[in-house]
Amino acid sequence: MREIVLDTETTGFDPETGDRIVEIGAVELLGHMATGKTYHQYINPERAMPDEAFQVHGLGDDFLRDKPKFAQVGQAFLDFIGDAKLVIHNAAFDIKFLNSELKWMGLPQIPWAQAIDTLEIARKRFPGSPASLDALCRRFNIDNSSRTLHGALLDSEILAEVYLELIGGRQPDFGLSTSGGKSDTGVDGGWTPRPRPAPLPPRISEQEAAAHAEFIEKLGSDALWLKG
């Protein structure tokens, strides 16, 4: 199963009031394992960067001025994600921005059903507890010391680790379930252990066995070992 762990940085909170995407970062997973394939793109938002947003991600007007506009990279982004599930922390925010940018280009929208929201998963698993990316890193002992500012690719890499912990740990599924059929690894899920062709030799010596028998004899006919 192919999944894309994704994050964006923006100029603000609402594309309907003129805010735009300035960075997209994404990490590819296959069977819950990182493949090493990533997508990373800085984007010229065609507007000035508000100071509040700059304090969050550090992407200013001078840096973004020569970067491509979303219209120049939107199709390549869609080609990268394909129909894979998109793992996003607070998916409503990123999908809202991505679909606004895609709509302005006349490109297909990303279906809401394509997204997996790790914020929602975290709130269900740990109700009442902090569910920010930083809080989940602390919970799962994931090193995020390099996250001094928000960055889309770094946050995607960290989120990939958090996601794998949220769904049951970072170890991959080796297909050893007993639900029947064969797993993706080709292991027969209906496998059961076979009897040994020969019993294992006893682990006690003859002297120990004789001492035990003598002890049982002293207990009388009501000894537990003589019943059944």
C-alpha positions in Angstrom: 0.0 0.0 0.0 1.4 3.4 -1.0 0.9 6.4 1.3 2.2 9.9 1.1 3.0 11.7 4.4 2.4 15.4 3.6 2.7 18.9 5.0 2.4 22.4 3.7 3.5 25.9 4.9 1.3 28.9 4.0 1.0 32.7 4.3 -1.9 32.4 6.7 -5.0 30.5 7.6 -7.6 31.0 4.8 -7.1 30.7 1.1 -10.5 32.4 0.5 -9.0 35.7 1.9 -5.9 35.5 -0.3 -3.5 33.2 1.7 -1.4 30.9 -0.4 0.9 27.8 -0.1 4.6 28.6 0.1 6.1 25.1 0.7 5.0 21.5 0.2 6.9 18.5 1.6 6.0 14.9 1.2 7.5 11.5 2.1 6.5 8.2 0.3 5.7 5.1 2.3 5.2 1.6 0.9 3.7 -0.9 3.3 4.3 1.5 6.1 8.0 1.7 5.3 9.8 4.9 4.0 11.1 4.4 0.5 13.5 7.4 0.6 11.4 9.0 -2.2 10.3 12.6 -1.4 8.7 15.6 -2.9 9.8 19.1 -1.8 8.9 22.4 -3.4 9.1 26.1 -2.3 6.5 28.2 -4.0 6.2 31.9 -4.8 2.9 32.9 -3.2 2.6 36.0 -5.5 1.9 38.2 -2.4 3.8 39.6 0.6 4.5 37.3 3.5 2.8 38.4 6.8 5.1 38.7 9.7 3.0 36.3 11.7 3.6 33.6 9.1 7.3 34.4 8.7 7.8 33.9 12.5 6.4 30.4 12.1 8.4 29.1 9.1 11.0 31.7 8.3 10.2 31.9 4.6 10.3 35.5 3.5 9.7 37.5 0.4 13.3 37.6 -0.7 13.8 33.9 -0.4 10.5 33.0 -2.3 10.7 35.7 -5.0 12.5 33.4 -7.6 10.7 30.2 -6.7 8.1 28.8 -9.1 4.4 29.7 -8.8 1.9 26.9 -7.9 0.6 27.0 -11.5 4.1 25.8 -12.6 4.3 22.8 -10.1 0.7 21.8 -9.5 0.6 19.0 -12.1 3.9 17.6 -11.0 2.6 17.5 -7.4 -0.5 15.6 -8.5 1.6 13.2 -10.5 3.7 12.5 -7.4 0.8 11.8 -5.0 -1.3 9.9 -7.5 -4.2 8.1 -5.8 -2.1 7.3 -2.6 -3.6 8.0 0.8 -2.4 11.3 2.1 -1.2 11.2 5.8 -1.6 14.7 7.1 -1.7 16.3 10.6 -4.9 18.4 10.7 -5.8 17.3 7.2 -8.6 19.8 6.8 -6.2 22.7 6.8 -3.8 21.3 4.1 -6.5 19.8 1.9 -8.4 23.2 2.0 -5.3 25.0 0.7 -4.3 22.4 -1.8 -7.7 22.2 -3.3 -8.0 26.0 -3.5 -4.7 26.1 -5.5 -5.7 23.2 -7.7 -9.1 24.8 -8.4 -7.5 28.1 -9.4 -5.5 26.1 -11.9 -8.5 24.1 -13.2 -6.9 20.8 -12.0 -8.7 18.0 -10.3 -9.5 18.4 -6.6 -8.1 16.0 -3.9 -11.1 13.9 -2.5 -11.5 14.3 1.3 -11.6 10.5 1.5 -8.0 10.3 0.3 -6.7 11.9 3.5 -5.8 10.2 6.7 -5.8 12.7 9.6 -3.2 11.9 12.2 -4.6 14.7 14.5 -8.0 12.8 14.5 -6.2 9.5 15.2 -4.3 11.0 18.1 -7.3 12.5 19.7 -9.2 9.2 19.5 -6.2 7.3 21.0 -5.4 9.8 23.7 -8.5 11.8 24.5 -7.9 14.9 26.5 -4.1 14.8 25.9 -2.2 17.3 23.7 -2.1 16.2 20.1 0.2 18.6 18.4 3.1 17.2 16.4 5.6 18.3 19.1 3.5 16.7 21.9 3.3 13.4 20.0 7.0 13.4 19.4 7.5 13.7 23.2 4.9 10.9 23.8 6.7 8.5 21.4 10.2 9.6 22.2 10.9 10.8 18.6 13.7 13.3 18.2 12.5 16.6 16.8 15.3 18.8 18.1 16.0 20.0 14.6 12.5 21.5 14.4 13.3 25.0 15.4 11.0 26.4 12.7 8.2 24.7 10.8 9.4 23.2 7.6 7.2 21.1 5.3 9.7 18.4 4.4 11.1 18.0 7.9 7.7 18.0 9.4 6.6 15.3 7.0 9.6 13.1 7.9 8.8 13.6 11.6 5.1 13.0 11.0 5.9 9.7 9.2 7.5 8.4 12.4 4.6 9.7 14.5 2.0 8.1 12.1 3.7 4.7 12.3 3.6 4.9 16.1 0.0 5.9 16.1 -1.0 2.9 14.0 0.9 0.4 16.2 4.6 0.9 16.2 7.4 1.4 13.7 8.0 -2.3 13.0 6.5 -3.4 9.7 3.9 -6.1 9.5 5.7 -9.3 8.6 2.5 -11.1 7.6 2.4 -13.5 10.5 -1.3 -13.2 11.3 -3.4 -16.3 11.5 -6.4 -14.8 9.7 -6.1 -17.2 6.7 -4.8 -16.6 3.2 -1.5 -15.2 2.2 -0.1 -11.8 3.2 1.6 -9.3 1.0 4.9 -11.0 1.8 3.6 -14.4 0.5 3.5 -16.0 4.0 0.6 -18.3 4.4 -1.7 -16.7 7.0 -3.3 -20.1 7.8 0.1 -21.6 8.9 0.0 -23.8 12.0 2.9 -25.5 13.7 3.5 -29.1 12.9 4.3 -31.9 15.5 8.0 -32.6 16.1 9.1 -35.8 14.3 10.7 -36.9 17.5 10.1 -35.7 21.1 12.7 -33.6 22.8 14.9 -35.5 25.2 14.1 -35.0 29.0 15.8 -32.1 30.6 16.3 -33.8 34.0 18.8 -36.5 34.9 18.0 -40.0 36.0 19.1 -39.1 39.5 16.8 -36.1 39.6 13.9 -38.2 38.3 14.5 -40.9 41.0 14.7 -38.3 43.7 11.4 -36.8 42.6 9.7 -40.2 42.6 11.0 -40.9 46.1 9.6 -37.6 47.3 6.1 -38.3 45.8 6.0 -41.7 47.4 6.5 -40.1 50.8 3.5 -37.9 50.2 1.1 -40.8 50.2 -1.7 -41.9 47.9 -3.4 -38.5 47.9 -0.4 -36.7 46.3 -1.5 -34.4 43.5 1.1 -35.9 41.1 -0.6 -39.3 41.4 -4.0 -38.0 40.3 -5.4 -37.5 36.8 
